[in-house]
Amino acid sequence: MTMSQSILETFPNPAPHRNYVIHHSTPEFTSVCPITGMPDFATIELEYIPDEKCIELKSLKFYYHSFRNEGIFYEAVTNRLLDELSGVCNPRWMQVTGRFAVRGGIGSVITVETGSKPE
């Protein structure tokens, strides 16, 4: 399976008149270090305020799974997730946080966002 945002599906936001935050946590995200070939493990936190569309969860799971054997740096994968997830549902605001497991004594947290989160 290759990484592809075409896997992602959406459904109509049941309350487009209201700002509300959707938070999905995925503690079993895996990709591969492009230099060592060793697996990288992360918890991916996805938070967004939908506009007209919401992301369907089964397709989100398959989308995340598509990164399993791909060599990609933490920063690149987190930014790619934001670009592709926001591209499919056009949220009012979205934030993706990758909490990558400690390897070699260093843990990394990458947070990226787009749009404006209402106060």
WOHUDA-V595877 format. One record per backbone hydrogen bond with DSSP energy under -0.5 kcal/mol. NH is the residue of the N-H (numbers start at 1). CO is the residue of the C=O. E is the energy in kcal/mol with one decimal. If there is no record, write none. Layout:
<<NH/CO/E> <NH/CO/E>>
This chain:
<<7/4/-1.3> <8/5/-1.3> <11/54/-2.0> <13/52/-2.6> <16/13/-0.7> <18/15/-1.9> <20/18/-0.6> <22/48/-3.0> <24/46/-3.1> <26/44/-2.5> <27/25/-0.5> <29/26/-0.7> <29/42/-1.7> <31/40/-1.9> <32/70/-2.3> <33/38/-3.1> <37/33/-1.9> <40/31/-2.9> <42/29/-2.4> <43/99/-1.9> <44/26/-2.5> <44/42/-0.5> <45/43/-0.6> <45/97/-3.0> <46/24/-3.1> <46/44/-0.6> <47/45/-0.5> <47/95/-2.6> <48/22/-2.2> <49/93/-2.6> <50/20/-0.6> <50/48/-0.6> <51/53/-0.6> <53/89/-0.7> <54/11/-2.8> <56/9/-2.6> <60/56/-1.6> <61/57/-2.5> <62/58/-2.0> <63/59/-2.4> <64/60/-2.7> <65/61/-2.3> <66/62/-1.2> <66/63/-0.7> <67/64/-1.7> <68/65/-1.7> <70/67/-1.7> <72/32/-2.4> <72/70/-0.7> <77/73/-2.7> <78/74/-2.4> <79/75/-2.0> <80/76/-2.4> <81/77/-2.6> <82/78/-2.0> <83/79/-2.6> <84/80/-2.8> <85/81/-2.9> <86/82/-2.5> <87/83/-1.6> <88/84/-1.4> <89/85/-1.1> <90/86/-2.5> <92/49/-2.7> <93/49/-1.1> <94/114/-2.2> <95/47/-3.1> <96/112/-2.6> <97/45/-2.5> <98/110/-3.0> <99/43/-2.8> <99/97/-0.6> <100/98/-0.9> <100/108/-2.6> <101/41/-3.1> <103/106/-2.0> <106/103/-1.1> <108/100/-1.1> <110/98/-2.4> <112/96/-2.5> <114/94/-2.5> <116/92/-1.1> <118/116/-0.6>>
